[in-house]
Amino acid sequence: MTIKLERLEGIIRKEVSLILMSEVKDPTLKWVTITDVQLSKDYSIAKVFVTFPQGQQALMENLDKAKGFIRSSLGSKLKIKKIPSLLFEIDDSLERGNRIDEILKSSK
């Protein structure tokens, strides 16, 4: 992975978080946490990994509805020619880690 790609992923993660907190009108989306961004090598697709407060998985629909606004707002903040398409995915790595910890504790 190149340094430019990593830097752009970090910028996109930060900017999408700020857009969700301050610009999106849906107040439920203010609690969405952006955990990671994976950008394709040609910068055309950005997978944005998100987590929600407990029991708020229905927020994924709201996030998909706001995707166009988030992308256009991101376009005004980034200085690149083509703004990537945003794909939101639920980050379940914390749950998997907790499950592994429980398995390890129960096997002792």
C-alpha positions, 0 to 999 in steps of 0.5 A: 500500500502506498503512502498516498493511499494511506494518507487519503484513507485517513483524510476520508475517514476524518472528513466523513466523520465530521460530515456525519457529526455536523452536516447531516440533518439526520440526528441519529447518524451523529452516533455512527463511528467510522472505524476504517476506510479502505480505498481501491487502488484506482481511488474509485471505491471507498469502503467505509467501515462503521459501528453503531451504538448497541441495538442501532443496526437499523441506522444502516438504511439511514446511512445509505440514504445519506450516502449521496449527500456525504459524497457531494460534501466530501467532494467539496473538501477533497482536492482530488479529481474523482471522488470515490463511491462510498460503500458503508459496511458494518465493522464487526471486528470488535464483536469477533474479538470479544467472542474469541476472548470468551472462547479463550477464557472458557477453555482454561 
